[in-house]
């Protein structure tokens, strides 16, 4: 599989570093003002840029009929799925590509149902350079667990930690996912790129994992 990396920041470099051992050839490493000709050789494009650039990049890649994996967070477009369908393209979007985070979200959802009488709260911790607060993953978790709101902490070089507290007068249940670095995110993005090849439509981690708890 040949991929083009749109955005060559920390995530782009993490994917680039892992690509060779997973049989992936990186044919383009692109920053701002990239040209459509630079993605011609790619089977799939992977986009990790900024909220102000993401939509424009998506439109350009879809217009070129290239499958696209998007990991940029901090933005939203309620019409994105319809846009993908209208262009006949393929797009895989997730605010977090770590398989463990997806599993954590499913566990949290089930816990929210089982502990419906428990007040709950969330805390998410990320490195000080992370632009969005709360993170895209925190927002997703808040939609999956009723009445869950996150407090966001940005500090140092923390890779990413999500903690959900379920508290009652008699006890407290705590769920935590802690990333050790960007490896799990990069592996998930590469898995998404393989998954989306030769497909048409809008896809998420739920499609990739094909799991329901």
C-alpha positions in Angstrom: 0.0 0.0 0.0 1.2 3.5 -0.9 0.1 6.4 1.2 0.5 10.2 1.1 0.8 12.0 4.4 -1.0 15.3 4.4 0.4 17.1 7.4 3.9 16.2 8.6 3.7 17.1 12.2 4.1 14.7 15.2 1.4 12.3 14.0 2.6 12.4 10.4 6.1 11.5 11.5 4.9 8.8 13.8 3.0 7.1 10.9 6.1 7.6 8.7 8.3 5.8 11.2 6.0 2.8 11.5 5.1 2.5 7.8 8.1 0.4 6.5 7.7 -2.4 9.0 4.0 -2.7 8.1 4.6 -2.9 4.4 3.5 0.6 3.7 5.3 2.9 1.2 5.1 6.6 2.0 5.1 8.3 -1.4 4.4 11.9 -0.3 5.0 14.0 2.9 3.1 17.2 2.4 2.7 20.4 4.2 0.8 23.5 3.3 0.0 24.4 -0.3 0.4 20.9 -1.5 -0.5 20.0 -5.1 -2.9 17.3 -6.4 -0.1 16.0 -8.5 1.7 15.0 -5.3 -0.9 12.5 -4.3 -1.3 10.8 -7.7 0.8 7.7 -6.8 -0.9 7.2 -3.4 -3.5 4.5 -2.9 -4.7 6.3 0.3 -4.1 9.7 1.8 -3.9 10.2 5.6 -4.6 13.7 6.9 -3.5 15.1 10.3 -3.4 18.9 10.0 -5.3 21.7 11.7 -9.0 22.5 12.0 -8.6 25.4 9.6 -7.1 23.2 6.9 -9.0 20.0 7.3 -12.1 20.7 5.3 -10.2 22.1 2.3 -7.9 19.1 2.3 -10.9 16.8 2.4 -12.5 18.4 -0.5 -9.4 18.3 -2.6 -8.6 14.7 -1.9 -12.2 13.5 -2.5 -12.2 15.5 -5.8 -9.1 13.6 -6.8 -11.0 10.3 -6.1 -8.5 9.2 -3.5 -9.6 7.4 -0.3 -8.9 9.5 2.7 -8.2 8.9 6.4 -8.8 12.0 8.6 -7.5 12.3 12.1 -7.6 16.1 12.5 -9.8 17.1 15.4 -11.2 20.4 16.8 -13.7 20.9 14.0 -17.0 19.5 12.8 -19.2 19.5 9.7 -22.7 18.0 10.0 -22.8 17.6 6.3 -19.5 15.7 5.9 -21.1 12.2 5.4 -23.5 13.6 2.8 -20.6 15.3 1.0 -18.7 12.1 0.8 -21.7 10.3 -0.6 -22.3 13.1 -3.2 -18.8 12.8 -4.5 -18.8 9.0 -4.5 -15.7 9.0 -2.4 -14.3 7.1 0.6 -13.5 8.8 3.9 -12.5 7.3 7.3 -12.8 9.7 10.2 -12.0 9.4 13.9 -10.9 11.8 16.6 -8.8 9.0 18.0 -7.3 6.0 16.1 -6.2 4.0 19.1 -8.0 0.6 19.3 -7.8 0.8 23.1 -9.6 4.1 23.1 -12.4 2.6 21.0 -12.7 -0.3 23.4 -12.6 2.1 26.3 -15.5 4.1 24.8 -17.6 0.9 24.5 -16.9 -0.1 28.1 -17.7 3.5 29.2 -21.0 3.4 27.3 -22.0 0.1 28.9 -21.0 1.3 32.4 -23.1 4.4 31.9 -26.1 2.2 31.3 -25.4 -0.1 34.2 -24.6 2.7 36.6 -27.5 5.0 35.5 -28.1 6.2 39.1 -24.5 7.2 39.6 -23.4 10.9 39.1 -20.5 10.9 36.8 -17.6 13.2 35.6 -14.7 13.0 33.2 -11.1 14.3 33.2 -8.9 14.4 30.1 -5.2 15.2 30.2 -3.1 16.0 27.1 0.2 17.7 26.3 0.3 21.5 26.4 0.5 21.9 22.6 -2.9 20.2 22.0 -5.1 22.9 20.4 -8.6 21.7 21.1 -10.1 21.6 24.6 -12.0 19.5 25.3 -10.6 17.0 22.8 -12.6 15.4 20.1 -12.5 12.1 21.9 -13.9 13.7 25.1 -16.8 15.1 23.1 -17.5 11.6 21.6 -17.4 10.1 25.1 -19.8 12.7 26.3 -22.3 11.7 23.7 -22.0 8.0 24.5 -22.4 8.4 28.3 -25.4 10.5 29.3 -24.8 13.5 31.6 -21.0 13.1 31.3 -19.0 16.3 31.1 -15.2 16.5 30.9 -12.7 18.8 32.6 -9.7 19.3 30.4 -6.1 19.6 31.6 -3.2 20.6 29.3 0.3 20.0 30.7 3.8 19.2 29.5 4.2 16.3 27.2 1.4 14.1 28.4 0.4 11.7 25.6 -3.3 11.5 26.6 -5.3 10.2 29.6 -9.1 9.8 29.9 -10.7 9.1 33.3 -14.4 8.7 34.0 -15.7 8.7 37.5 -19.0 7.1 38.6 -19.6 8.2 42.2 -22.3 7.2 44.7 -22.6 7.7 48.5 -21.4 4.2 49.0 -18.7 3.7 46.4 -16.8 5.0 43.4 -16.0 3.3 40.1 -13.2 4.7 38.0 -12.4 3.9 34.3 -9.1 5.1 32.8 -7.4 4.9 29.5 -3.8 6.1 29.4 -1.8 6.4 26.1 2.0 5.6 26.3 2.7 7.6 23.2 1.6 8.1 19.6 2.3 4.5 18.4 -1.2 3.3 19.0 -2.7 6.2 17.1 -0.3 5.7 14.2 -1.0 2.0 14.0 -4.8 2.7 14.0 -4.4 5.2 11.2 -2.5 2.6 9.1 -5.1 0.0 9.8 -7.8 2.5 8.7 -5.9 3.2 5.5 -5.8 -0.5 4.7 -9.5 -0.9 5.5 -10.7 1.9 3.3 -8.9 0.8 0.2 -11.4 -0.1 -2.6 -14.3 1.1 -0.6 -16.9 3.9 -1.0 -18.6 5.7 1.8 -18.1 7.2 5.2 -16.4 5.0 7.9 -15.4 5.2 11.6 -13.6 3.1 14.1 -16.8 1.1 14.7 -16.7 -0.1 11.2 -13.0 -1.0 11.5 -13.4 -2.9 14.8 -16.8 -4.4 13.9 -17.5 -4.7 17.6 -20.5 -4.0 19.8 -20.6 -4.8 23.6 
